[in-house]
Amino acid sequence: MELADRAVGLLLSIISLSIFTYYTFWVIILPFVDSDNFVHKYFLPQEYAILLPVYAGVTLICFLSVFIGYVMLKSKKKKA
Amino acid sequence: MKHIVKIMTLLVALSALWISLLQTSIIPESYTWLLPLYFIISLGCYGLLMVGVGLMRFPTCPHEAILLQQDIVEAKGFLKGKGVDIGSD
């Protein structure tokens, strides 16, 4: 069990670090690179730097609301 | 209470810096608009990283446990002094 927890922790750390590195390159460093440089092939256009996080945030909030509603419904049923 | 003041000061300083970047337009405006989003995403990444590191190391806090036990004893004494029934231990 503890090994699984450690693996999940390592996975979370790696995911967060890689997202942070990629996004930093995308948003902070790419504006200072020439637009005909080969690096630009590895990144989506600039609009997606806004769209993807917004979509991710909206989905996250939707899931959270569904989960909270589910828990509230369940706890009310237990009381009655 | 002090912590929130610190955080608010940091936020105000960051937004002032951002607005000045918007006004002076050293870098293109479309990139300046991305910076708050970048800030939010780095906050999220920091949170995720802290959860991951906490899961990996899973630290125990013996010092805080002692302090908590002391607090419990103190609170029990206080409540007994006020005549509140808190059960026996």
N, CA and C atoms of all chains as a GROMACS GRO file, in nm:
protein
  507
    1MET      N    1   0.084  -0.120   0.000
    1MET     CA    2   0.000   0.000   0.000
    1MET      C    3   0.087   0.125   0.000
    2GLU      N    4   0.192   0.119   0.085
    2GLU     CA    5   0.277   0.237   0.094
    2GLU      C    6   0.352   0.260  -0.036
    3LEU      N    7   0.389   0.148  -0.100
    3LEU     CA    8   0.462   0.160  -0.227
    3LEU      C    9   0.373   0.225  -0.332
    4ALA      N   10   0.245   0.186  -0.332
    4ALA     CA   11   0.152   0.244  -0.429
    4ALA      C   12   0.137   0.394  -0.403
    5ASP      N   13   0.126   0.432  -0.275
    5ASP     CA   14   0.117   0.574  -0.241
    5ASP      C   15   0.238   0.650  -0.293
    6ARG      N   16   0.356   0.591  -0.272
    6ARG     CA   17   0.479   0.657  -0.317
    6ARG      C   18   0.481   0.671  -0.468
    7ALA      N   19   0.434   0.566  -0.537
    7ALA     CA   20   0.431   0.573  -0.684
    7ALA      C   21   0.337   0.683  -0.730
    8VAL      N   22   0.219   0.693  -0.663
    8VAL     CA   23   0.124   0.798  -0.701
    8VAL      C   24   0.185   0.936  -0.675
    9GLY      N   25   0.254   0.949  -0.562
    9GLY     CA   26   0.318   1.078  -0.531
    9GLY      C   27   0.422   1.115  -0.634
   10LEU      N   28   0.503   1.017  -0.671
   10LEU     CA   29   0.606   1.042  -0.772
   10LEU      C   30   0.543   1.082  -0.905
   11LEU      N   31   0.433   1.011  -0.941
   11LEU     CA   32   0.363   1.041  -1.066
   11LEU      C   33   0.308   1.184  -1.064
   12LEU      N   34   0.246   1.222  -0.950
   12LEU     CA   35   0.191   1.358  -0.939
   12LEU      C   36   0.302   1.461  -0.953
   13SER      N   37   0.416   1.438  -0.886
   13SER     CA   38   0.526   1.534  -0.894
   13SER      C   39   0.576   1.547  -1.036
   14ILE      N   40   0.592   1.432  -1.104
   14ILE     CA   41   0.644   1.437  -1.241
   14ILE      C   42   0.547   1.510  -1.332
   15ILE      N   43   0.416   1.480  -1.316
   15ILE     CA   44   0.315   1.546  -1.401
   15ILE      C   45   0.320   1.697  -1.379
   16SER      N   46   0.322   1.738  -1.253
   16SER     CA   47   0.317   1.882  -1.227
   16SER      C   48   0.442   1.951  -1.278
   17LEU      N   49   0.558   1.888  -1.259
   17LEU     CA   50   0.684   1.950  -1.306
   17LEU      C   51   0.686   1.960  -1.458
   18SER      N   52   0.638   1.853  -1.526
   18SER     CA   53   0.644   1.858  -1.672
   18SER      C   54   0.546   1.961  -1.727
   19ILE      N   55   0.424   1.970  -1.667
   19ILE     CA   56   0.330   2.072  -1.712
   19ILE      C   57   0.389   2.210  -1.692
   20PHE      N   58   0.452   2.230  -1.576
   20PHE     CA   59   0.510   2.362  -1.546
   20PHE      C   60   0.620   2.396  -1.645
   21THR      N   61   0.709   2.300  -1.674
   21THR     CA   62   0.818   2.327  -1.768
   21THR      C   63   0.766   2.359  -1.907
   22TYR      N   64   0.671   2.274  -1.953
   22TYR     CA   65   0.619   2.294  -2.088
   22TYR      C   66   0.550   2.428  -2.100
   23TYR      N   67   0.468   2.462  -1.998
   23TYR     CA   68   0.393   2.586  -2.007
   23TYR      C   69   0.485   2.707  -1.997
   24THR      N   70   0.590   2.695  -1.914
   24THR     CA   71   0.687   2.805  -1.905
   24THR      C   72   0.752   2.829  -2.040
   25PHE      N   73   0.794   2.721  -2.106
   25PHE     CA   74   0.854   2.736  -2.239
   25PHE      C   75   0.756   2.802  -2.335
   26TRP      N   76   0.630   2.754  -2.327
   26TRP     CA   77   0.530   2.798  -2.421
   26TRP      C   78   0.501   2.947  -2.407
   27VAL      N   79   0.482   2.990  -2.281
   27VAL     CA   80   0.432   3.126  -2.258
   27VAL      C   81   0.544   3.226  -2.239
   28ILE      N   82   0.650   3.186  -2.168
   28ILE     CA   83   0.751   3.284  -2.129
   28ILE      C   84   0.864   3.293  -2.231
   29ILE      N   85   0.912   3.177  -2.279
   29ILE     CA   86   1.034   3.180  -2.361
   29ILE      C   87   1.001   3.193  -2.509
   30LEU      N   88   0.889   3.133  -2.554
   30LEU     CA   89   0.860   3.132  -2.698
   30LEU      C   90   0.843   3.270  -2.762
   31PRO      N   91   0.789   3.370  -2.692
   31PRO     CA   92   0.779   3.502  -2.756
   31PRO      C   93   0.914   3.561  -2.795
   32PHE      N   94   1.022   3.516  -2.732
   32PHE     CA   95   1.152   3.572  -2.762
   32PHE      C   96   1.229   3.491  -2.867
   33VAL      N   97   1.163   3.386  -2.920
   33VAL     CA   98   1.227   3.304  -3.023
   33VAL      C   99   1.168   3.345  -3.158
   34ASP      N  100   1.252   3.347  -3.261
   34ASP     CA  101   1.203   3.385  -3.394
   34ASP      C  102   1.092   3.291  -3.440
   35SER      N  103   0.996   3.348  -3.514
   35SER     CA  104   0.877   3.269  -3.548
   35SER      C  105   0.908   3.164  -3.653
   36ASP      N  106   1.025   3.171  -3.720
   36ASP     CA  107   1.056   3.067  -3.818
   36ASP      C  108   1.153   2.964  -3.762
   37ASN      N  109   1.174   2.969  -3.628
   37ASN     CA  110   1.264   2.873  -3.565
   37ASN      C  111   1.197   2.735  -3.560
   38PHE      N  112   1.281   2.630  -3.558
   38PHE     CA  113   1.224   2.494  -3.561
   38PHE      C  114   1.151   2.461  -3.432
   39VAL      N  115   1.178   2.536  -3.323
   39VAL     CA  116   1.115   2.504  -3.194
   39VAL      C  117   0.964   2.520  -3.203
   40HIS      N  118   0.918   2.611  -3.289
   40HIS     CA  119   0.775   2.640  -3.297
   40HIS      C  120   0.694   2.521  -3.347
   41LYS      N  121   0.762   2.423  -3.407
   41LYS     CA  122   0.687   2.306  -3.454
   41LYS      C  123   0.633   2.225  -3.338
   42TYR      N  124   0.701   2.234  -3.220
   42TYR     CA  125   0.663   2.148  -3.109
   42TYR      C  126   0.556   2.210  -3.020
   43PHE      N  127   0.509   2.328  -3.054
   43PHE     CA  128   0.408   2.392  -2.970
   43PHE      C  129   0.286   2.426  -3.054
   44LEU      N  130   0.168   2.415  -2.988
   44LEU     CA  131   0.044   2.456  -3.054
   44LEU      C  132   0.044   2.608  -3.067
   45PRO      N  133  -0.048   2.661  -3.150
   45PRO     CA  134  -0.056   2.808  -3.159
   45PRO      C  135  -0.090   2.873  -3.026
   46GLN      N  136  -0.069   3.001  -3.019
   46GLN     CA  137  -0.080   3.073  -2.892
   46GLN      C  138  -0.221   3.068  -2.833
   47GLU      N  139  -0.325   3.060  -2.919
   47GLU     CA  140  -0.461   3.064  -2.865
   47GLU      C  141  -0.485   2.946  -2.771
   48TYR      N  142  -0.424   2.832  -2.804
   48TYR     CA  143  -0.448   2.714  -2.722
   48TYR      C  144  -0.390   2.728  -2.583
   49ALA      N  145  -0.293   2.818  -2.565
   49ALA     CA  146  -0.238   2.840  -2.432
   49ALA      C  147  -0.343   2.899  -2.340
   50ILE      N  148  -0.446   2.963  -2.395
   50ILE     CA  149  -0.557   3.011  -2.312
   50ILE      C  150  -0.668   2.906  -2.308
   51LEU      N  151  -0.700   2.850  -2.426
   51LEU     CA  152  -0.817   2.764  -2.436
   51LEU      C  153  -0.804   2.638  -2.352
   52LEU      N  154  -0.687   2.572  -2.360
   52LEU     CA  155  -0.672   2.443  -2.291
   52LEU      C  156  -0.687   2.458  -2.139
   53PRO      N  157  -0.617   2.554  -2.072
   53PRO     CA  158  -0.637   2.568  -1.928
   53PRO      C  159  -0.779   2.603  -1.890
   54VAL      N  160  -0.846   2.687  -1.973
   54VAL     CA  161  -0.984   2.724  -1.940
   54VAL      C  162  -1.075   2.601  -1.949
   55TYR      N  163  -1.058   2.522  -2.055
   55TYR     CA  164  -1.138   2.399  -2.065
   55TYR      C  165  -1.110   2.306  -1.947
   56ALA      N  166  -0.982   2.292  -1.913
   56ALA     CA  167  -0.947   2.203  -1.801
   56ALA      C  168  -1.011   2.253  -1.672
   57GLY      N  169  -1.006   2.385  -1.649
   57GLY     CA  170  -1.063   2.439  -1.527
   57GLY      C  171  -1.214   2.420  -1.522
   58VAL      N  172  -1.281   2.442  -1.636
   58VAL     CA  173  -1.427   2.426  -1.638
   58VAL      C  174  -1.464   2.280  -1.612
   59THR      N  175  -1.391   2.187  -1.674
   59THR     CA  176  -1.422   2.045  -1.648
   59THR      C  177  -1.399   2.011  -1.502
   60LEU      N  178  -1.290   2.064  -1.445
   60LEU     CA  179  -1.261   2.036  -1.304
   60LEU      C  180  -1.373   2.086  -1.216
   61ILE      N  181  -1.420   2.210  -1.241
   61ILE     CA  182  -1.526   2.267  -1.159
   61ILE      C  183  -1.655   2.186  -1.176
   62CYS      N  184  -1.684   2.141  -1.299
   62CYS     CA  185  -1.802   2.058  -1.322
   62CYS      C  186  -1.795   1.930  -1.240
   63PHE      N  187  -1.681   1.863  -1.246
   63PHE     CA  188  -1.667   1.738  -1.171
   63PHE      C  189  -1.681   1.762  -1.021
   64LEU      N  190  -1.621   1.872  -0.972
   64LEU     CA  191  -1.629   1.904  -0.830
   64LEU      C  192  -1.774   1.927  -0.789
   65SER      N  193  -1.850   2.003  -0.871
   65SER     CA  194  -1.989   2.030  -0.836
   65SER      C  195  -2.070   1.902  -0.835
   66VAL      N  196  -2.049   1.816  -0.935
   66VAL     CA  197  -2.122   1.689  -0.939
   66VAL      C  198  -2.090   1.606  -0.816
   67PHE      N  199  -1.961   1.602  -0.779
   67PHE     CA  200  -1.921   1.523  -0.663
   67PHE      C  201  -1.984   1.577  -0.535
   68ILE      N  202  -1.981   1.712  -0.518
   68ILE     CA  203  -2.038   1.773  -0.398
   68ILE      C  204  -2.188   1.746  -0.391
   69GLY      N  205  -2.257   1.761  -0.507
   69GLY     CA  206  -2.400   1.733  -0.508
   69GLY      C  207  -2.430   1.589  -0.474
   70TYR      N  208  -2.349   1.498  -0.527
   70TYR     CA  209  -2.368   1.356  -0.498
   70TYR      C  210  -2.353   1.328  -0.349
   71VAL      N  211  -2.248   1.386  -0.289
   71VAL     CA  212  -2.224   1.363  -0.146
   71VAL      C  213  -2.337   1.420  -0.062
   72MET      N  214  -2.386   1.540  -0.101
   72MET     CA  215  -2.496   1.601  -0.024
   72MET      C  216  -2.622   1.516  -0.033
   73LEU      N  217  -2.652   1.468  -0.153
   73LEU     CA  218  -2.770   1.384  -0.170
   73LEU      C  219  -2.760   1.258  -0.084
   74LYS      N  220  -2.640   1.197  -0.084
   74LYS     CA  221  -2.620   1.073  -0.010
   74LYS      C  222  -2.636   1.097   0.140
   75SER      N  223  -2.579   1.207   0.190
   75SER     CA  224  -2.585   1.232   0.334
   75SER      C  225  -2.729   1.263   0.376
   76LYS      N  226  -2.806   1.328   0.289
   76LYS     CA  227  -2.946   1.358   0.323
   76LYS      C  228  -3.026   1.228   0.330
   77LYS      N  229  -2.997   1.136   0.240
   77LYS     CA  230  -3.071   1.011   0.239
   77LYS      C  231  -3.042   0.930   0.367
   78LYS      N  232  -2.918   0.938   0.414
   78LYS     CA  233  -2.881   0.861   0.531
   78LYS      C  234  -2.954   0.913   0.655
   79LYS      N  235  -2.972   1.046   0.660
   79LYS     CA  236  -3.037   1.107   0.775
   79LYS      C  237  -3.185   1.069   0.781
   80ALA      N  238  -3.249   1.060   0.665
   80ALA     CA  239  -3.394   1.038   0.665
   80ALA      C  240  -3.433   0.894   0.696
   81MET      N  241  -0.424   3.568   1.042
   81MET     CA  242  -0.457   3.703   0.994
   81MET      C  243  -0.337   3.766   0.927
   82LYS      N  244  -0.219   3.737   0.980
   82LYS     CA  245  -0.100   3.798   0.922
   82LYS      C  246  -0.071   3.738   0.785
   83HIS      N  247  -0.102   3.608   0.774
   83HIS     CA  248  -0.072   3.539   0.648
   83HIS      C  249  -0.149   3.598   0.533
   84ILE      N  250  -0.277   3.631   0.559
   84ILE     CA  251  -0.362   3.682   0.450
   84ILE      C  252  -0.310   3.818   0.406
   85VAL      N  253  -0.259   3.898   0.501
   85VAL     CA  254  -0.204   4.029   0.464
   85VAL      C  255  -0.085   4.012   0.371
   86LYS      N  256  -0.001   3.913   0.404
   86LYS     CA  257   0.117   3.888   0.321
   86LYS      C  258   0.076   3.848   0.179
   87ILE      N  259  -0.023   3.756   0.172
   87ILE     CA  260  -0.067   3.708   0.042
   87ILE      C  261  -0.129   3.822  -0.038
   88MET      N  262  -0.211   3.906   0.030
   88MET     CA  263  -0.274   4.017  -0.042
   88MET      C  264  -0.170   4.115  -0.094
   89THR      N  265  -0.066   4.143  -0.013
   89THR     CA  266   0.040   4.234  -0.059
   89THR      C  267   0.108   4.179  -0.183
   90LEU      N  268   0.135   4.048  -0.179
   90LEU     CA  269   0.200   3.985  -0.295
   90LEU      C  270   0.113   3.997  -0.419
   91LEU      N  271  -0.019   3.972  -0.401
   91LEU     CA  272  -0.111   3.979  -0.515
   91LEU      C  273  -0.117   4.120  -0.572
   92VAL      N  274  -0.124   4.220  -0.481
   92VAL     CA  275  -0.132   4.358  -0.528
   92VAL      C  276  -0.006   4.397  -0.602
   93ALA      N  277   0.111   4.355  -0.550
   93ALA     CA  278   0.237   4.387  -0.616
   93ALA      C  279   0.243   4.323  -0.754
   94LEU      N  280   0.197   4.196  -0.761
   94LEU     CA  281   0.200   4.127  -0.891
   94LEU      C  282   0.109   4.194  -0.992
   95SER      N  283  -0.011   4.234  -0.946
   95SER     CA  284  -0.103   4.296  -1.042
   95SER      C  285  -0.052   4.433  -1.084
   96ALA      N  286   0.016   4.505  -0.992
   96ALA     CA  287   0.074   4.634  -1.029
   96ALA      C  288   0.181   4.614  -1.136
   97LEU      N  289   0.262   4.512  -1.116
   97LEU     CA  290   0.367   4.482  -1.214
   97LEU      C  291   0.305   4.447  -1.350
   98TRP      N  292   0.197   4.371  -1.345
   98TRP     CA  293   0.131   4.328  -1.469
   98TRP      C  294   0.070   4.447  -1.542
   99ILE      N  295   0.005   4.536  -1.464
   99ILE     CA  296  -0.058   4.653  -1.526
   99ILE      C  297   0.048   4.744  -1.587
  100SER      N  298   0.161   4.756  -1.517
  100SER     CA  299   0.268   4.840  -1.574
  100SER      C  300   0.322   4.777  -1.702
  101LEU      N  301   0.329   4.643  -1.705
  101LEU     CA  302   0.372   4.576  -1.828
  101LEU      C  303   0.272   4.602  -1.940
  102LEU      N  304   0.142   4.601  -1.904
  102LEU     CA  305   0.039   4.628  -2.005
  102LEU      C  306   0.053   4.770  -2.059
  103GLN      N  307   0.080   4.865  -1.968
  103GLN     CA  308   0.086   5.005  -2.008
  103GLN      C  309   0.208   5.034  -2.096
  104THR      N  310   0.325   4.980  -2.052
  104THR     CA  311   0.447   5.016  -2.124
  104THR      C  312   0.465   4.934  -2.251
  105SER      N  313   0.400   4.816  -2.255
  105SER     CA  314   0.406   4.726  -2.371
  105SER      C  315   0.549   4.703  -2.420
  106ILE      N  316   0.633   4.655  -2.326
  106ILE     CA  317   0.769   4.612  -2.363
  106ILE      C  318   0.760   4.486  -2.449
  107ILE      N  319   0.674   4.394  -2.404
  107ILE     CA  320   0.651   4.273  -2.482
  107ILE      C  321   0.512   4.284  -2.543
  108PRO      N  322   0.484   4.210  -2.652
  108PRO     CA  323   0.354   4.223  -2.720
  108PRO      C  324   0.236   4.200  -2.627
  109GLU      N  325   0.127   4.271  -2.653
  109GLU     CA  326   0.016   4.272  -2.558
  109GLU      C  327  -0.049   4.135  -2.544
  110SER      N  328  -0.053   4.058  -2.654
  110SER     CA  329  -0.118   3.928  -2.646
  110SER      C  330  -0.043   3.835  -2.551
  111TYR      N  331   0.088   3.856  -2.540
  111TYR     CA  332   0.164   3.774  -2.445
  111TYR      C  333   0.146   3.822  -2.304
  112THR      N  334   0.129   3.954  -2.286
  112THR     CA  335   0.107   4.005  -2.151
  112THR      C  336  -0.024   3.954  -2.094
  113TRP      N  337  -0.125   3.937  -2.182
  113TRP     CA  338  -0.253   3.887  -2.132
  113TRP      C  339  -0.243   3.745  -2.083
  114LEU      N  340  -0.142   3.671  -2.126
  114LEU     CA  341  -0.127   3.531  -2.083
  114LEU      C  342  -0.069   3.520  -1.943
  115LEU      N  343  -0.005   3.624  -1.894
  115LEU     CA  344   0.071   3.612  -1.769
  115LEU      C  345  -0.015   3.576  -1.647
  116PRO      N  346  -0.134   3.635  -1.627
  116PRO     CA  347  -0.215   3.591  -1.512
  116PRO      C  348  -0.252   3.444  -1.518
  117LEU      N  349  -0.285   3.398  -1.639
  117LEU     CA  350  -0.315   3.255  -1.657
  117LEU      C  351  -0.193   3.171  -1.620
  118TYR      N  352  -0.076   3.221  -1.661
  118TYR     CA  353   0.047   3.150  -1.627
  118TYR      C  354   0.066   3.144  -1.477
  119PHE      N  355   0.031   3.254  -1.408
  119PHE     CA  356   0.042   3.258  -1.262
  119PHE      C  357  -0.049   3.154  -1.198
  120ILE      N  358  -0.174   3.147  -1.247
  120ILE     CA  359  -0.269   3.051  -1.192
  120ILE      C  360  -0.220   2.908  -1.214
  121ILE      N  361  -0.168   2.884  -1.336
  121ILE     CA  362  -0.123   2.748  -1.367
  121ILE      C  363  -0.002   2.711  -1.284
  122SER      N  364   0.088   2.809  -1.259
  122SER     CA  365   0.202   2.774  -1.175
  122SER      C  366   0.158   2.747  -1.032
  123LEU      N  367   0.055   2.820  -0.986
  123LEU     CA  368   0.001   2.791  -0.851
  123LEU      C  369  -0.053   2.648  -0.845
  124GLY      N  370  -0.129   2.610  -0.950
  124GLY     CA  371  -0.183   2.474  -0.954
  124GLY      C  372  -0.074   2.370  -0.956
  125CYS      N  373   0.031   2.396  -1.036
  125CYS     CA  374   0.143   2.302  -1.044
  125CYS      C  375   0.213   2.291  -0.909
  126TYR      N  376   0.227   2.405  -0.840
  126TYR     CA  377   0.290   2.404  -0.708
  126TYR      C  378   0.208   2.318  -0.612
  127GLY      N  379   0.074   2.337  -0.615
  127GLY     CA  380  -0.010   2.258  -0.526
  127GLY      C  381   0.002   2.110  -0.554
  128LEU      N  382  -0.003   2.075  -0.683
  128LEU     CA  383   0.008   1.934  -0.722
  128LEU      C  384   0.143   1.877  -0.679
  129LEU      N  385   0.249   1.956  -0.697
  129LEU     CA  386   0.383   1.910  -0.658
  129LEU      C  387   0.391   1.887  -0.508
  130MET      N  388   0.328   1.980  -0.429
  130MET     CA  389   0.334   1.964  -0.284
  130MET      C  390   0.258   1.839  -0.241
  131VAL      N  391   0.142   1.812  -0.306
  131VAL     CA  392   0.067   1.691  -0.273
  131VAL      C  393   0.151   1.568  -0.306
  132GLY      N  394   0.217   1.570  -0.424
  132GLY     CA  395   0.299   1.457  -0.464
  132GLY      C  396   0.414   1.433  -0.370
  133VAL      N  397   0.484   1.542  -0.332
  133VAL     CA  398   0.598   1.527  -0.242
  133VAL      C  399   0.551   1.478  -0.106
  134GLY      N  400   0.435   1.531  -0.059
  134GLY     CA  401   0.382   1.486   0.069
  134GLY      C  402   0.347   1.339   0.066
  135LEU      N  403   0.292   1.292  -0.047
  135LEU     CA  404   0.259   1.150  -0.058
  135LEU      C  405   0.385   1.065  -0.060
  136MET      N  406   0.490   1.117  -0.126
  136MET     CA  407   0.612   1.038  -0.138
  136MET      C  408   0.684   1.027  -0.004
  137ARG      N  409   0.698   1.140   0.064
  137ARG     CA  410   0.775   1.139   0.188
  137ARG      C  411   0.691   1.096   0.307
  138PHE      N  412   0.559   1.135   0.303
  138PHE     CA  413   0.466   1.109   0.412
  138PHE      C  414   0.528   1.138   0.548
  139PRO      N  415   0.557   1.264   0.577
  139PRO     CA  416   0.627   1.296   0.702
  139PRO      C  417   0.535   1.282   0.823
  140THR      N  418   0.592   1.238   0.934
  140THR     CA  419   0.521   1.241   1.061
  140THR      C  420   0.571   1.361   1.140
  141CYS      N  421   0.486   1.414   1.227
  141CYS     CA  422   0.522   1.535   1.301
  141CYS      C  423   0.514   1.507   1.450
  142PRO      N  424   0.617   1.445   1.510
  142PRO     CA  425   0.611   1.412   1.653
  142PRO      C  426   0.601   1.535   1.741
  143HIS      N  427   0.670   1.642   1.702
  143HIS     CA  428   0.666   1.763   1.783
  143HIS      C  429   0.524   1.820   1.789
  144GLU      N  430   0.458   1.826   1.672
  144GLU     CA  431   0.322   1.879   1.668
  144GLU      C  432   0.225   1.789   1.743
  145ALA      N  433   0.253   1.657   1.742
  145ALA     CA  434   0.166   1.565   1.816
  145ALA      C  435   0.174   1.595   1.965
  146ILE      N  436   0.295   1.620   2.016
  146ILE     CA  437   0.310   1.654   2.159
  146ILE      C  438   0.235   1.783   2.190
  147LEU      N  439   0.251   1.883   2.102
  147LEU     CA  440   0.183   2.011   2.124
  147LEU      C  441   0.032   1.993   2.126
  148LEU      N  442  -0.019   1.906   2.036
  148LEU     CA  443  -0.164   1.882   2.029
  148LEU      C  444  -0.213   1.817   2.156
  149GLN      N  445  -0.135   1.718   2.207
  149GLN     CA  446  -0.176   1.655   2.332
  149GLN      C  447  -0.179   1.756   2.446
  150GLN      N  448  -0.080   1.846   2.450
  150GLN     CA  449  -0.078   1.950   2.552
  150GLN      C  450  -0.202   2.038   2.541
  151ASP      N  451  -0.237   2.074   2.417
  151ASP     CA  452  -0.355   2.158   2.395
  151ASP      C  453  -0.481   2.089   2.445
  152ILE      N  454  -0.490   1.957   2.419
  152ILE     CA  455  -0.608   1.883   2.461
  152ILE      C  456  -0.620   1.883   2.613
  153VAL      N  457  -0.505   1.859   2.680
  153VAL     CA  458  -0.507   1.858   2.827
  153VAL      C  459  -0.549   1.994   2.880
  154GLU      N  460  -0.495   2.099   2.819
  154GLU     CA  461  -0.527   2.235   2.864
  154GLU      C  462  -0.675   2.266   2.845
  155ALA      N  463  -0.728   2.227   2.729
  155ALA     CA  464  -0.869   2.255   2.701
  155ALA      C  465  -0.959   2.177   2.795
  156LYS      N  466  -0.919   2.052   2.827
  156LYS     CA  467  -1.001   1.973   2.919
  156LYS      C  468  -1.004   2.037   3.057
  157GLY      N  469  -0.887   2.084   3.103
  157GLY     CA  470  -0.882   2.150   3.233
  157GLY      C  471  -0.967   2.275   3.234
  158PHE      N  472  -0.960   2.353   3.125
  158PHE     CA  473  -1.037   2.477   3.117
  158PHE      C  474  -1.185   2.448   3.122
  159LEU      N  475  -1.230   2.347   3.044
  159LEU     CA  476  -1.373   2.317   3.038
  159LEU      C  477  -1.422   2.259   3.170
  160LYS      N  478  -1.338   2.178   3.235
  160LYS     CA  479  -1.378   2.124   3.366
  160LYS      C  480  -1.395   2.237   3.466
  161GLY      N  481  -1.306   2.335   3.459
  161GLY     CA  482  -1.314   2.450   3.549
  161GLY      C  483  -1.443   2.527   3.528
  162LYS      N  484  -1.494   2.527   3.404
  162LYS     CA  485  -1.619   2.599   3.376
  162LYS      C  486  -1.741   2.514   3.407
  163GLY      N  487  -1.720   2.388   3.445
  163GLY     CA  488  -1.833   2.303   3.477
  163GLY      C  489  -1.898   2.238   3.357
  164VAL      N  490  -1.820   2.214   3.249
  164VAL     CA  491  -1.876   2.146   3.132
  164VAL      C  492  -1.843   1.998   3.143
  165ASP      N  493  -1.944   1.914   3.113
  165ASP     CA  494  -1.923   1.771   3.120
  165ASP      C  495  -1.855   1.725   2.992
  166ILE      N  496  -1.730   1.676   3.005
  166ILE     CA  497  -1.657   1.633   2.885
  166ILE      C  498  -1.627   1.484   2.891
  167GLY      N  499  -1.695   1.411   2.980
  167GLY     CA  500  -1.670   1.268   2.989
  167GLY      C  501  -1.544   1.239   3.066
  168SER      N  502  -1.518   1.112   3.090
  168SER     CA  503  -1.400   1.074   3.166
  168SER      C  504  -1.298   1.009   3.074
  169ASP      N  505  -1.173   1.014   3.116
  169ASP     CA  506  -1.069   0.951   3.032
  169ASP      C  507  -0.975   0.869   3.117
   0.00000   0.00000   0.00000
